[in-house]
């Protein structure tokens, strides 16, 4: 992250303008950092950011990762899980099948 340029929420919103057709408001970006967005499984996905005295700073790599994860959630693709999540999913599938 050291080599990636850190932007404030307003700058991130302007960088996203070509993707959304217009600039995304800085408060929307801040809301993604603080509150996140609701996922279909009931969880929340938050945009990674660094909190400095002058406000949040966000890398575009983190924004791209956030949008990719949100897209996977909205399109129905199963998100990549860590070992604990895979084990929980396997346990649930076994229990559902009667094991």
N, C-alpha and C positions, 0 to 999 in steps of 0.2 A: 504494500500500500504506500510505501514511502515514495516510490517512483511515480505513482498515479497522482495526478493533480487533484487536489481537494477543492470542491466547489461549495458555495453556500446554497441554500434551498432555492433562491431566486435564479441563480445561475443554472442549477440543475433543471428547473422548469423551462428556461429558455432553450437549453440543450435538447429537451424533449419535444420542442415545438414541431419539428418536421414529422415526428412519429404521430403526434396527436392532432396535427392541423393547426394548433395554436399553442401558445405557451401554457404550461401547467402552473397554477398559482403556487407561490412559495408556501402558503399555509397548507395546501394539499400535500406538498412534499414533507413539510414538518409533521403533519398528521400521520403520514406513512411511517415516519421515524418513531413518533411517540406512541400512537395507538395501533398502528399497523392496519391491515385490511383483513376482513373475515374470510376464512377459508371454508370450503364446503364441508370439511370434517368437524367444524366448530372451533378450530384453532385460529390463531392469528399469525399473519406474516408481517414482520416489521422490516423496514428498510434500514440497513446498517449505516451508522453514522458515528462521527466523533463529536463529542460535545466540548466546545471551547468557550472561554468567557465571551467571545464575540458571537457565539451562536453555533449551530450545527455545521459540520463540514462533511461532505459526502463525495465518494469517488464514483465516477461513471461506471467502473467495473461492478461496484455494489448495486448501482441502479439497474444495470443490465441483468445481473443475477436475480434481483428482486422481480423484475418484469418477466424473466424466463420462468421463475418458480410460480408466479401468479398465473401465467399463461398455462402452465402444466396443470394447475389446479382447475382452471376454468374449462379446459378442453377435455378433462376427464382422465388424463394420463396419471398413472400412479407416480407420486414423487419418489425420488430416491430416498431410501431409509437407511439409517445406520444399523448396526448389528442388533441393537436392542429393539428398534422398530420392526426389523424383519422378523425377529423372534416373536414379538407380540402379534404380528400379522399371521404368522404360521400357527401360533397357538389358537388364535381366533378361528382360522379356517379349519383346524383339526376339531375344535369344539363344535363348530357348526356342522361338520360332517359326522358327528357322533362319536368321536374318539375321546 
